[in-house]
Amino acid sequence: MSIYHPDGVGLPLKADPAWKDWSWFPRGGERDFELTKVLDVLEPLRDETTIYSGLSHPAARSVHGHSNADQYLTGAETGGHGVYKNSISVDQVYAAHAGEFTRLSSLVMSTNGGIGGPRGAQTQSFNREGRPIPAMNKPKQIFDMLFVTSGKDAAAKLARSKSALDLLIANTRSLEQQLSKHDQQTLQQYLDAVRDTEIKLTKSQKWIDTPIPKVDTRNLTLDADPKKARLYFETMYELIYLAFLSDSTRVATFQLGRENGEGPHDLLSMAVGLGNAHALTHAVKKPNGWENLGTYNRYQAEEFGRFAQKLKDTLEPDGNGNMLDNTFAMHGSASSSFHLSRNYPIISVGGKNLGFNNGRYLKFGKGNEDNQAGAGIVSDVGWRGKVEAEELPLAQLFVTILQRLGVETESFAGTTGTLNRV
């Protein structure tokens, strides 16, 4: 599972009084690290948590943070302007491996919903052609997809969809010979999307007669919307928990907002009584600026920790530990200090039975062991500056994750090899 939050994190300079409490990264070494007020909400889960520094995607290191969310799970060279092309996201690589065992191959969610636009993604999941997979953002719609649609009505709807799709494919192919080369390329992209729909329909047919799992809905508020910020986030996390508990899917992504603001993602900062979420990164030099940004990041970590604790408190029915032991969950952003596409702030929890050794703060690369390269940036001048530090490709962590989840691969996004010490 991957949770994405926009706008990076607070990284004040050591000379700033705010550094002690409101710098996102911990202080100290691999095992004896000390969490600041930003992440101390994860202290009860310390033994199940790993914090990473010194990782980023090489292709995005010179891209402004407003434009980099699209490549967080893909590692693609999406660039900051011009021609745009993405590639498959790591969650969809695993979904192709494990999706046949569950009703849904993956669960794709975000606060904004849909796909957004190039370099303004509102989804973290991209298919094998690099096209964005639309995210769902309405709790009731997600719940119905997971736990309601079944029986004769579902079978009839499936039959109608299949009939309409067959007709669409036949009519589209008859046009192919009449189109220019450019239009044929556009048509091919369209047919790829149709093929994805065809695959989903075939999968739905396979599961149509399988009873829908019954789940406890007491912790769900299905009419929650961004105006009910805390209830909304608790419900969205609860839906992921119930999807995993019922084994309806084994893959989930949840984007907590789009980069550069706009849309309902401001509910994150609303939940803790702050204003525009994106504006917090621009106001760190104002009174309580670093504290406000840190409080915003702290709330994100708190909700993630609440979800992880629920997984830990749920025993596996086969006696193989708890759900957290068998789940790898990641929380991160493609920016660190003020839209700087370097040193991604990443947390992972769980996965003990998958081979993950937690309770550690892992620093990678060279020249930024104290996380001060790029710290203190408060304007766009800073992100354009040269960062004198070496970082390792985040894709190496993704290869490690995929291998431990049973996917036979040695590379991802053009990067070969795993990440040592993980």
MILUM-310117 format. One record per residue: x, y, z negated of N, C-alpha, C in turn. Coordinates in pm, whole numbers, plus 32768, in hexadecimal, padded with zeros to 4 digits. Each point is the difference from the previous one (the first is absolute). Layout:
XYZXYZXYZ...
This chain:
80537F8A80007FAD807680008058807C80007FD58066804A804D807D80057FA480767FE9802780567FA17FBB807D7FE5805B8071802E7FC9805E804C804F807280307FC980817FC7805880557FCC7FD480847FD3804C806B804E7FBB806B802A803E80698051804E80637FAB804C80548042803D80787FC580787FE67FA780327F867FFB807A7FE67FB57FF0800E7F6A807180207FBC800280067F6E805680767FD37FFA801C7F7F804F806C7FCA808E7FD67FE08062804C8034808D7FE67FE4804780847FDE7FED80337F878048807A7FDA80957FE47FEE804F8068800A80907FF57FE8801B7FE77F6C80727FC17FE380237FE57F758008807E7FAC8026806D803E800D807D7FB77F79803C7FDA7F967FCE803D7F7A80337FE37FCB7FBB7F837FC8804A7FA07FCA7FC27F877F967F95801C7FC0800980767F977F9F802280397F77802280837FF7801B803B7F82802C7FEC7F907F9A800D801F7F817FF97F9A7F977F7A7FB680017F94804A800F7F7B7FC47FF57FBC7FE58086801A805380667FAB7FFD807680457FD8808280787FC97FF6803E7FC480777FC77F7380117FDB7FDE807B7FBB7F80801780597F897FDF807C7FFF803280577F8C7FED802C7FF47F6D80107F857FD1802E7FEC7F758090802D7FEE802C80017F85808C80177FDD803A7F7C7FCE80827FED801580427F8A7FCB801E7F988069801F7F867FD1802E7F9680577F947F9D8026802D7F9080357FA47F9E80397F9D7FC87F9A80317FE07F887FA87FC67F9A7FDF80627F8F805B805E7FE57FED80597F8E7FC6808780297FB58003806D7FCA807E80337F9580387FA07FF3808380067F9D80477FAE7F9F8047805D7F817FE47FF07F9A803E80527FE2808D7FCD7FEF805F805C7FD680877FD87F6980007FED7FC980767FE47F70800A7FEB7FB07FE0807D8041800280747FB97FE3807D7FD97F6D8008805B7FA87FD77FE87F71800E7FF57FB57F7C800180477F907FFD7FB77F807F7D7FB57FE97F9B801E80517F817FB57FF880157F6E802B80707FE28041801E7F77802A80537FB57F998021803F7F9080527FBE7F9A7FC57F7B7FD17F7C7FF37FEC7FC97F7D7FD780187F928068801B8026807C80187FA1806C80937FFE80298056802F7FA9808E800E8021803C7F7E80357FE27F917FC2803B7F8080287FC97FCD80847F94803B80307FC47FD6808180188067806D805180677FE280108071805C8090800D8031800F8025807F8081802480397FF280898042806280567FE880028086803C80798007805D7FED8037807880688002806680278090802180808016801C802D807F803980677FE1806C80188060805780647FEF806A7FD07FB480797F7B7FFA80157FC87FBA80747FB08062805680097FEF80837FB18050805E80087FBF80887FB0802F805D80067FD0808B805E805B8050806D7FCB8037805F8054804A7FC08056806C7F9B7FCA80467FC5804A806F7FB080797FD37FE4800B7F7E7FAB806F7FD1804980637FA880817FED7FEC804780537F9E8006809380247FEF8022807F8001808C80287F74803480217F9A7FB37FDB7F758026801C7FC680467F867FB9806C80167FBF80497F937F997FA67FBB7FF4800F7F7E7FA67FAC7FB37F6E800980297FD8806B80427F77800A80307FE17F9B806D80687FC7803D7FEE7FAC807780317F717FEE801F7FD67F8780477F817FF17FB07F8C7FC77F8280157FD97FB47F947FC17FE87F8D80607FF7801E80827FE17F9A806480657F8E8000807D801F7FDC806A7F9C800F80267FBD7F7C7FB9801E7F9380277FCA7F7D80037F677FFF7F9A7FC180397FFC7F6D8003802C7FC6808580278056806080297FCE808380958011801C803B806C7FCD808C801C801D8018802E808E7F9680228049800C8025808C8037808D80108036801B80738034808680207F8D805480377FA780297FA87F8C804D802A80228092801B806F80317FC9802E8087801C7FAB806C7FC1802D807C800F7FB780717FC97FAE804A806780147FE080807FB68041806B80157FAF80807FBA8027806A80117FBE80827FB97F7B800B80367FA980557FC47F7D801A7FF77FB07F7E7F8E7FC07FEE7FE77FB67F837FE97F6C801E804A7FAB7FBA7FE97F71800B80217FC07F797FA67FAF7FCE80177FBC7F82800F7F6A801980147FB47F9580107F6F80097FB47FBF7F8E80057F7E7FF77FB17FB77F9E803080207F727FA2800B7FA4802080197F74801A7F7B7FB9804C80067F94802B7F867FBC7F887FB37FC87F9980457FD57F8A7FBA7FCB7FBD7FAC806C80028031807C7FC07FB4806C80547F8B802E808380077FED80547F8B80197FD87F907FA17FEF80237F817FD67F9B7F9F7F707FD480177FA9805D80287F747FDC801C7FF67F9980718057800E806480007F9D806D802A7F767FCE80507FFE7F9580307F837FC67F9A7FC17FA37FBE80527FAD7FAA7FCB7F967F6B8013801B7FDE804F80667F74802480167FA47F8D802080347F9380377FA97F9080257FC47FBB7F87803880177F8A7FD27FBB7F887F93804D7FB67FE08078802C7FA180557FB97F978039805F7F91802B7FC77F9380388050802D807B804E804D80557FBF80368078804180987FF5800A80388021807280917FFB800F804280697FA87FC280757FF6803780697FAB7F9380637FDD801A804B7F967FA580697FD3804A8085800F7FCC805880558043807F801E7FAA80727FCB8036804E7FA37FB480687FBB804E80837FFC7FB7806E7FF5803F80827FE77F97805E7FC9802B806E7FC77FA080627FCE7FBA804880728047801D806C7FC8804B80717FB27FA6805F80297F82800C7FBF7FA6805D802A801880907FDF7FA180578020800D808E80957FEF801A802F80428069808D7FF08025804E80847FFD7FBA807280058049807E800980368013808D80738040800B803E8016808380937FDF7FF980458000807380917FE780008048805D7FA180527FC67FA9804C80487F997FA580427F987F867FD27FFD7FA2802D7F9A7FA87F8D7FD8803F7F8D7FE97FB77F847FE97FA780077F847F8B7FC4800D7FA67FED7F8E7FEF7F6B7FE5805D7FB3803480077F717FE880937FD97FFC801F7F977FB4808A7FD17FF880177F8380547F977FCC803C800A7F8080477FFB80148098805E7FBE8045800A800A8091800D7F73803A7FB87FE7806D7FFD7F798037807B7FE1805580007F8D804180777FD180478026805B80757FA080508033802080618069802580897FC78001800B7F7B8020807F7FC27F8C80617FF87F877FCE80197F8A80557FF47FCD80017F707FD180747FD27FCE80087F777F817FAF7FEC7FF67FBE7F907F897FB57FDA7FAB805C7FA87F84801B80267FAE805D7FB27FF17FD57F6E801180607FA87FF27FE67F707F70801B7FD47FD57FB67F9D7F7D80137FC5800F80537F817F9E80587FE6800A80567F8B7F80800B7FAF7F997FB780267F8180037FB77FF27F7F7FAE7FFF800B7F7B7FFA7F877FAC7F8D7FA180237F89803580197F8E7FAA801F80177FB28081803980428064801C7FBE807F80687F927FEF8066801B7FB080677F9B7FE77FC77F8A7FB47FB0801D7F9A7FC47F947FB27FA67FA880587FAE803E80527FA67FB3805780507FA88060806B8035803680527FB0805C803B7F877FB8802880137F81803F7F947FB47F9D7F9B7FCA7F8D80317FCE7FAF7FA97FAC7F6B7FFA80207FD38040806C7F708001801B7FDE7FBD808580448026806A7FDD7FD0808680097F69800A7F8F7FBE80157FFE7F6E800C7F777FD380317FF27F7F80137F7E7FC680207FD4801480907F7B7FF180157FC8800480888011808980417FF1806B7FB080108086803A808C8013803680637FD07FB5808B800D802C80187FAE807E7FC77F8A800780117FAA80767FC38042807B7F89803B7FF07FBE804280708051807A802F8031804C7FA0805180768023807F7FD68047803D7F947FD3807A7FCE803F7FE47FD680907F8F7FBC80177FDD7FD280877FEA8077805D7FBD80687FCE7FE880788052808480448023805980077F9F80828040801780507FB480677FFE7F7C7FF7804B7FAC805E7FCA8011808D7F7B8004800D7FC38010808480248088803D7FFA80697FAE80218085803280938009802680567FC07FB4808F8003801B80207FB780827FC17F8F801880167FB5807D7FDA805680797F9080457FF67FD28056806E806280738014802F803A7F94805E806F800880817FD6804580357F8B7FDB807D7FD0803C7FED7FE880967F917FC380267FE67FE4808E7FF9808280517FB880637FCE7FF1807E80488084804C8008804E7FFB7F96807F80487FFD80627FC6806480097F7D8005805F7FBF805C7FDD801B80927F7F8012801F7FDA801D808A802E808A802C801B80577F9E802F8087802080968007801680487F9D7FCF809180097FF68042801C80877FCF7FC2806B803E800F80837FEA808A803C7FA1804B7FC97FDE8082803A804880747FBC80537FE17F9D803C80697FAF8090801C8027802C807B7FE2808C8024801580567FB97F98808480068013805A7FBD7FA37FF180387F737FF580857FF47FF1803F7F7C7F7E7FD27FBF7F93800080507F7F7FD67FC980007F6C7FDD804C7FB0804B800A7F727FE080467FEC7F79806580557FE280437FF77F7E7F9F80247F907FB0806780187F9C80277F9D7F9A7F907FED7FDA7FC4806F7FA07F907FFA803C7F8B7FB480807FE6801380407F917FBB7FFE80167F698018807C7FD57FF8801F7F727F727FE67FCC7FA1802380517F747FEA7FDA7FE27F6B7FF680317FB380617FE97F707FFE80457FBD7F8A807480377FD980437FCC7F887FA680117F867FC080747FF87FA480197F907F897FA180067FCE7FEA807A7F917FA18011802B7F757FD5807B7FDA802380337F7C7FDB80087FF17F688027806C7FBC80017FFC7F6E7F757FE57FCA7F9C8041803C7F767FEB7FD67FD67F708019802C7FCA80727FDF7F768022803A7F9E7F99807B801B7FD580417FAC7F9A7FB380067F7D7FD5807A7FDA7FB380107F847F7B7FB680077FBF800680747F817FB9800F80137F6A7FF6806B7FCE803C801C7F707FF8801A7FD87F6F804980537FB9801B7FE47F737F7F80037FAF7FAB8060801C7F80800A7FB87FAB7F85801780027FCC807B7FB37F87801F802E7F8B7FAB80827FF87FEA803A7F937FB07FCE80037F717FEA807A7FCA7FDC800F7F737F6C80167FE97FAF8000806B7F7480287FF57FB17FA87FA080237F817FF77FB47FA47FAA80407FEB7F77806F80457FE780417FF67F7D7FBD805F7F9F7FD47FD07F8D7FBA80577FA0805780777FD67FC180737FF6804580787FD0801A7FF27F6A807980207FD1801C7FF47F707FA9805E7FAD7FDC7FD37F8A7FB980537FA1806680437FA57FF680827FED806280497FB07FB980577F98804B80237F997FCF80577F9680078091802F7F8E804080097FFB808880367FF5806C7F9380137FDB7F827FEC80607F9480608076800580767FEC80398063806C80058000804B80857F977FEE804D7FF6804380817F9B80717FFA80238071803C7FA1806E80137FFB801B80957FA97FB8804480047FFD80927FD3808180427FBE80587FB37FDA8080803A8066806D7FE280717FD97FC4806880637FE0803A803A8081801880827FFF803F80418073806E805C7FCA804780448057807080537FD37FDD80677F957F8280287FF87FDA80607F9880027FC07F757FF87F7B7FFD800B7FB67F8280887FBB7FFE806980517FF980877FD1801E802A7F857FB27FF880037F7C802F7F8F7FB17FAF7F83801B7F7C800E80067FAB7F8C801E801F7FC78089801A8059805F801E7FD48089807E7FAA8002806A80307FC0807D7FB480027FF67F7E7FB37FBC80047F8F7FEE7F857FB57FB37F9980517F9B802E804B7FB07FA5805280507FC88075804E8054804280507FD0807280667F977FD3804180187F8F805E7F9D7FCB7FB57F817FD67F8B80107FC77FB17F8C7FD67FD87FAB80787FE3804080707FDE7FB6807A80767FAC8031807880397FF880777FB2802580107F897FA17FEF801A7F7F800B7F957F9C7F9D7F90801E7F828022801A7F9A7F9A801A801A7FB6808480368048806280237FBF807F806C7F977FEB806480207FAE806A7FA07FE17FCC7F907FA77FB080237F9B7FCC7F9D7FA37FAD7F9680477FB0802A80607FAA7FA4804B80477FC18076807F80248015804F7FD280727FB8801F80847FC0807480037FC2802E807C806980338062806E80307FCB80748026804F807B7FFB7FA680757FFA803D807D80017FB48057807880247FC6805B804D804B807480307FA9807D7FF18038806A7FC67FB5807C7FF2805E807880097FD1806A8041804580817FFF7F9D806A7FD6803180637FB87FAA806D7FD08051808080057FD9805B805880448081800E7FB480687FAE8046803C7FA07FC0805B7FA27FED808D8037801C8015807D7FEC8083803C805B801280787FE0806080558054801980748065806B7FDF80707FFB8044806780677FED7FCA8088802E803680677FC37FDD808A80247F6F80227FDD7FCA7FBC7F9D7F7C80237FCF7F917FE180627F9380457FF07F867FF380507FB37F837FD97F7F80117FEF7FAB7F8F7FE27FF87FE27F6A7FC07F937FDE7FE07FE37F7480747FD17FAA807A7FFD8034806D7FCC7FAE8020805C7F8A7FCD807B80038016805A7F8F7FBD7FCD7F817FAD7F9A800E7FBF7FC77F8A80667FCA7F9D80777FDB803080687FD17FA58022806A7F9980198079802F8022806B7FA47F8580337FB67F8B7FF680407F8580237FBB7FEC7FA97F8480297F84800A7FE97FA17F93804980277F82806C804C800F804B802C7F897FF780977FED7F97803C803C7FE5808C7FE8805A8062804780417FD5806C80598058804C7FBE80288084803D805B80487FC68031807C80297FAE807780158045807080267FBE807E807D7FAB7FED7FF77F808024806E7FA27FE88080802A80497FF38020808080768024804E8042807F7FCC7FAE805D7FCF8037807E7FCF80587FED7F867FEE7F947FB780517FE97F8980947FF7802380207FC98075808C7FF38026803F808680237FAD806280238030808580248007805E7F887FCD7FD47F8F7FF4805A7F8D80587FD67F8B80687FB1801A804E7FCA7F918051806B7FB6801A80718040804C80697FBD7FA780617FB27F7E7FED800C7FA480517FB17FF87FC67F737FCB804B7F9F7FF57FCB7F787FB97F797FFE803E7F9F7FBD7FCB7F777FF37FF87FB780878047803280647FF87FC48085802E7F70800480767FE37FC980327F767FFF7FA67FA67FAA7FCE80377F947FA77FB17FAA7F7E7FDE80487FC9805E804C7F857FE5804980157F94806A806E800A804B801C7F9A806480197F7A7FBB804880017F9180197F857FB67F827FC27FC97FA280537FD37F807FCE7FCD7FB07FBD806F8006803B80757FBF7FC78077803C7F77802080847FF5800280427F8080197FE67F9D7F907FF780327F857FE77FA97F8D7F777FBD800B7F9D804B802D7F7B7FC7801080007F8F806780498015806E800C7F978065803A7F807FC3806B80107FB280407F8D7FC17FA47FBF7F997FB480527FBA7FA67FCC7F997F967FA5803C7FC3802B806F7F9A7FAE8041803C7F7F803A8076800B803880467F8A8033801E7F9F7F8D802C80367F90801D7FAC7F8C7F847FBE7FC97F8F804780007F837FC67FD17FD97F8780558012800F80847FE27F92805C805E7F897FE58081801D7FF180627F967FE77FE27FB87F7D7FD9804B7F9A7FE17FC27F7F7F897FA1800D7F9F802680517F8C7FA9801480287F7E8044805B800A806180347F86803E80487FAA7F99804E803F7FAA804A7FB67F9A7FA37FBC7F9D7F9080407FE27FA17FCA7F9E7FA87F928039800C7FE580827FAD7F9B804180517F83801B7FE27F947FBB80497F8380117FD77FBC808180607FBF80417FE37FB280777FB57F817FD87F997FD8804B7FB37F897FDA80507F7F8004806E7FFD804D80507F868008806D7FFB7F95800180657FA7806380017F94808780368029800C8033807A808180328032801080957FDC8009801B7F7E801480897FD47F848056800F8015808380117F91805D801480048038808E7F9B804E80237FF8803580898076805980238032804B7F9D80728058801C807D7FAF802180107F8D7FC380737FAA801D80037FD680937F8B7FFA803E7FF47FCE80887FDA806D8065800B807E7FD57FE1807280568075806080038026802C80768065806A800D7FB6807F8025800580647FA87FBD807F8019806680717FFF7FF8805780648062806B80127FB880878002803F80657FC77FC680867FFB806F806280287FE980528065806B8059802A7FD5806D805F8063804D802C7FEB806E805B80778008805F7FEC803F8073806E80108060804880847FEF7FE580457F928047807C7FDF802F7FFA7F70806E80427FE5802980127F757FEA80937FDE8069804E80007FF6808C7FD97FD2805880737F9280467FEC7FCB80628060800C7FD580927FB47F9C80267FF47FD8808C80837FCA803C805D7FDA7FAB807F7FC7802F7FEE7F6A801780157FD3807C7FE87F74802380787FA87FDD802A80097F8580717FB37FCE7FDD7FCA7F7480497F9A7FD57FF87FD17F767F6F7FE97FD57FB97FAD804B7F727FEA7FE37FEA7FD37F6F7FA2803D7FBA7FE17FD77F777FA47F85800280367F8D7FDE7FB67F83800E80017FB27F7D7F8C7FCA7FDD7FEE7FA87F8E7FC57F7E8034802A7F907FC87FB97F83801A7FE47FBC7F7B7F937FB67FFE7FDD7FB27F8A7FDF7F72802C80177FA27FA47FD47F768016805D7FAD80557FCB7F8E802B80497FA6805880657FA77FBC7FF37FE97F7C80627FAC7FBB80067F75803D7F8D7FC880207FFD7F7A803A802A7FFE80938012807780388031800B808A809780168005803C800E7F8A809280107FFB8030808B7FE17FA4805B7FD9802980897FE28029800B7F6D807680377FEA803A800F7F7B7FED80917FD47F9F80187FA97FD680887FDF804180347F807FCA806F7FCF803980427F8C8081804A8020800A8035807D807E803B802C7FE98082804D806780527FFD8007807A805180737FEC80627FE07FEA807E80637FDB80648026807A8055807F80237FFE8033806F804F804F7FC980777FE18031807680437FD28079804680758046805D7FDF80578049806680478072803A7FAE8035806F8031807180417FBD7FED80988002803080417F96800380917FFD7F8680437FC67FA17FB27FD17F88803E7FC67FCF7FB07F89805F7FCD7FB27FDB7FAB7F907FAE804A7F97800C80847FFA7FB3804E7F9D7F868043803F7FE37FE1807F7F8A803580467FFE809980058076803B801180078091800980188031808F801B7FA5805C800C8027808C7F75802380357FEB807D801C7F7C802C802D7FA5802B7F8F802E7FF57F847FAC802B7F8F7FF580987FFD7F9580307FC47FEE80907FEF7FD18049807B7FE67FB9806E7FD48043807B7F74803B7FEA7FF0807D80287F7F80437FED7FCE8044807F80477FEC80707FD3803C807E802A7FA780747FCB8020807980207FB180768090800C802B804680647FCD808F800B801E804A7F867FCC7FD57FCE7F8D80447F917FBF7FF97F7E804D7F8D7FDB80357FF57F7F804380537FFA8080801E8076803980538005807980957FF27FE2802580117F82808C7FF97FDB80387F73800780827FF5800680417F7E8007800C7FC47F757FD67F857FF180097FBA7F80807C7FA88002805E801D7FA9807E7FB57FFD7FF07F827FA97FB87FA280317FEB7F827FB77FDD7F928064802F7F887FE37FE17F8D80547F8B7FB37FC27FA27FDA80547F8E7FB17FD17FF37F8180527FBF7F9D7FC87FEA7F8280467F76800080417FEE7FB0806A7F7E7FFC80437F967FBE7FA87F8E80417FF47F907FC57FB67FD47F7D803F80167FF280837FD97F85804580427F847FC6807580107FC180407F8D7FC07FAD7FCE7F897FC0805C7FB97FA47FD57F977F897FB9803C7FD0803080717F8E7FC1804180217F72802F80797FEC803480297F79802880017FA57F85803580337F9280047FB37F847F747FD87FD47FA4806080037F767FE57FD87FC17F978059800E801180837FC47FA1805F80347F737FEA80827FF37FED803A7F7B7FEC7FC87FBF7F827FF2804D7F967FCF7FC67F827F6A7FE180067FBC803F805F7F737FDF80157FEE7F8F8064806F7FC9802E7FF97F8A80568009801B8094801B807B8028800D8021808F808F7FE7802C80117FB3806880867FE38032802F8071805C805380567FCB80348070804D8085802B7FC6805580378055808180367FD48008809680167F978039803D8007808E80207F7780407FFD800080837FF77F85804F80098026808B80327FB18033805E80148088803680908015803180397F99803A8088800C8036806E7FF47F9B7FDE7FE77F8380647FEF7F9780097F6E7FD880797FCD7FF980177F737FDC80397FF57F737FD37F9A7FBA80367FE57F7C7FA680287F8D801B7FC77F8D7FB2801A7F89804680677FA77FBD80247F94803680617FA180387FB57F888082800E7FEA803F7FB97F917FCC80327F7A80037FA87F9E7FDD801B7F757F6A80047FE57FAD800180677F7080087FE77FCE7F797FCB
